[in-house]
Amino acid sequence: MTAKHQAIRTGQLRGAGARKRRLPGIREIVRAAGRWKTFTVGVVLLVVFLVCVALAPLLAPSAPNAVDYSQTLEAPTLSHPFGTDDQGRDVLGRVIHGTRVSFAIALIAVSLAVLLGIPAGLAAGFFGSWIDAAISRLLEALFAFPVILMAIAVLAILGPGERSAMVAIGVVAVPEFARVARAAMIAEKENEYVVAARAIGCTSARIIFRAILPNTLGPVLVVISLGFAFAILNETALSYLSLGAQPPTPSWGADLATGRRYLFDAPWLAFFPGMAIFCLVLALNLAGDGLRDLTDPRRRR
């Protein structure tokens, strides 16, 4: 193929993909924050948790595993704003450091789900036929199992621990990511720019990743943000059952399990980790809803 023909072909592909949906910029996000109060609340809460992740050693009043048996089960005071646990450890320090653990497990789990689920969903939606049937049947089989039970089954094979929890949560999230990617691909693959790209002889990989994928980023980003919320909930559930992060690692789920034994004598042990879970999941859901509206051109007007 001559350089002239290659240039024509490249220009045609660019023209074919000219209908790409533009992702929102910083200015649009700021304007949306002024219009949608819930989105603002979600972003602010999320920023607070990200600050805790970045500056946990500086924000925590003491090390999360510093034991002081002379101050066991102390109620909240100025020196210990969230009180202490049954070993005299500062609850605030454990909640702040637990943010790092939850974010790390959720990040790896969601990344694994993206790497496995998104390509599978895109391939099923683009090629159709037996490929779509095979992938769809596999996804339906995975959807048939309750999420926690499937995660426990994976952990039964891999053994308890943070790394095993990352793999288990990532595996159970794959079907949801694949389903969203498949639906987005089916909605896009019959559009004119895809037909034009096929007409000029573009390969399937080039059509998927250069023409279609940019137009599916909106739904994918939304499911990633919501996937983080579900990953946090699953991580805390597994840690609550002693299958996730193992003691003495600071974990919201493990601290909730400890607080359950002192629910009437020291309710702060369960209250503050529970509120941390609630606020982070709420922030991720509010931010995800706002991101969905931002990526929808009809709502950005």
N, C-alpha and C positions, 0 to 999 in steps of 0.2 A: 504494500500500500504506500503510495507516495505521500510526501509531507503535506501536499495540498489536500488530498483526500482525508488524511488524518485530521487536519485542522477543521475541515467541513464536518467530519463526524463528531469531533469534540464539541463544536459549536452547536450541532443539532442536539446532542445529549444535554448540553447546558440549557438549551431552549426547552427541551422536553421536561427538564426538571425545574423549570422556572416557577412552578407553582408550589415550591417548597414552603412549608409553614415556617414562619420566622419565630424563633423562640423569644420570649420576652427579655428585654434588657433591664439594666439597673433602673433606668428612669421609669419604665413601665411598672416595675415591681414596687417602687416607691409610691407611684400614683395609686396602685392597687391597694397598698397598705393604708392609704388615706381613705379609700372608698369602703374597703371591706375590713371592718373592725376585728372580726374573728381571725382573719388572716394575720393582722397585726399582732394579736395576742399570741397566736401560734409561733410566729417568727421570733417575738421577744422571748418567749419561754424557751424556744429552741436555742437561741443565742446564750441564754443563761446556762443551759446545760452544757453547751459547747465550751463556755468559759470554765466550767467546772472540770471538764475533761482536760483542757489545756493547762490549767493552773491548780490542779488538785492538791499537790504538795504545799502550795502557798496558801490556799484557802482553808484547808483542813486545820483545825486547832491542834491536832495531834496525829500521830501515825495511826493508821486504821487498826493495827494489831498490838498497840501499846496496852498492856494489861496492867491494871491497878486494882487488886482485890480489896483495897480499903475503900473503894468508891463504887462498889457494885450496886446496880439498880438504883442509881440516884436519879431523882426527878430533874427535869430541865432547870438549869441555873445559868447564870451569866458565864461561868467558866465552861459549862457543858450545855449549850443552848438546846440540844436535842436529848439531853440526859445521857446515861451510861447503860451498858448492857450487863448481863450476868457475870461478865469477867472484868468489869470496870473499864471497858473500852468505850471511847467517845462515839456516840451514835452519829453525830454530825460528820465526823471524819470518815466513818464507814460509808455513810450515804454518799458523800462527795467522791470518795475513791471507787465506790460501787458504780458510779456513772461511767468511769473509764472501762470497767469490766463489761458492763452492758453494751456500751457503744462498740467495743472491740469485737465482741461476739456477734452483735447484729451486723456490723460492717462486713466481716468475713462471710457470714451466712448469706447476706443479701448479694454480695459479690459472686458467691458460688451459684446462687439461684439465677442471677443475671447471665453468667457465662454458660450455664446449662439450659436454662429455660428460654431465653430470648432467641438464640439461633434455632432451637428446635421449633418454636412457634413460628418464626419467620419462614423456615423451610416448609413446614406443614401448610401454611397459608399460601405460599407462592407456588409450590409444585403441585399441590392437590393430589388426586389419584391415590395410589396405594401408600404413598409416603404420608399423606395427610391421614389416611385411615389408620395406619400403623401407629403414628404418633398420637393421634386422638384416642385410640383405644388404650394406649399406655397411660395417657393423662387421666382418662376416666377411671382406670383401675386405681391410680394413686389418689384421685379425688374421693374414692369410695371409703378410704380409711380416715378415721378422725385424726386430726393433725397431731395431737399429743400422743396418741397411741402409736402412730407411725414413728414419731421422734423417739419414743421409749424403745420401740423395736430396733431402731438403728443404734441407740445407745447400748442396748443389750448385746449387740455384736461388737461395737467398738469399745465399750466400757465407759464409765462415767468420767467426766472431766471437761475442761473448757474446750479443748480442740474437738472432742467428740460432739459436744453440744453445737459447735459451729457447723460441723458436717451435717448433723441431724436436722438442725433448723433450716440449713440451706436446701437439703434434699426435699423436705416437706413443702418448701416454698416454690420449688421448680414448677409444679403444675399451674399455679396462678400466673406466674410470669409468662409461661408458654401460652396460656390461654389468651392473655391480653395481647401478646405479640402476634398470635395467629389471627385474632379478630382485626387488629389494625392492618395487617398485611392484606387480608381479604378485602377490606374496605378500600385499599389503595391500588391494588394490582390491576384493576380494570380501568383505571383512569387514563386519560389521553396521553399523558407524558410517558406512561409505562408502555403503552402501545407504540408510541413513536420510538422509544428506545429499542423495543424489539424489532421494529421495522428497519432500523439502521444497523442491525446486527450486533448489538451489545450482548455480552455474555450475561448469564443469569446472575453471577456474583456481582458484576458491575451494576446491573439494574437494582439488585437488592440493596447493596451497600452505598451506592452513589446516588441513586434516584429515589428509592422508596424509604430507606431507613431514616433519612432526615425528616420525612413526613410522619413517621411513627414515634418520634422522640417524645412528643407531648404525652400520650397515654403511658409510655414506658416510664417516663420520669415520675408521673403520678403514682404508678404502681410501685415504684421503688420507694418513694416516700412513705406510702402506706405499708409497704413490706417491712420497713424499719420498725413501724409500730408493732406489727405482728411478731417480728423477731424479738423485740424487747419483751413482749408478753410471754412468748414461748420460752425465752431464756430464763425469766424469773420463775415460770412454772416448773421448769426442769431443775433449777437450783433449789426451789422449795421442796422438791422431791429428792434432793441430794443426788441428782444425776448430772447437774451442770457444774458450775464452779465449786470446788471443794474447799472446806475450811483449811486454813483461816483466811482464805481469799475473801475480801469484802464483796458481798453480793446481795442485792436487794431481796432476791427470792430466799436465800439462806437466812438472812436476817428476819424476814417475815416468819419463816418456820421457827426460829428461835423465839420471836415475840409472841407466837401463839401460845407457848407454855406459860407466859406471864401476862396474858391478856388482861386480867383483872388487877393484878398487882402492879404491873408496869406497862400500861397501854402504849406509852411512847415508843416502845421497842418495835411494835408493829405499825403504829400510826405513821411515823416519818418515812420509813422505806415504802410503805403503801402509797403515801402522798407523792413521793418521788416517781413511782411507777405511773400513777394516775396523771401527773402533770406532764411527764415526758410523752406518754401515749397521746394525751390530749393535744399537746403541741404538734406532734407529727401528723395527727389527723387534720387539725386546723390548717397547718401549712400545706398538707397534701390537697385539701379541698381548694385552697387558694391557688395552688399551682395548677390544678385542673382548670380552673376558670381562666387563669392567665394564658394557658396554652390553647384555649378555645377562642378563635377569632371573634365569634359572636358575642362573647362576654367581655372582651377587651375594649369594646367601643365605649 
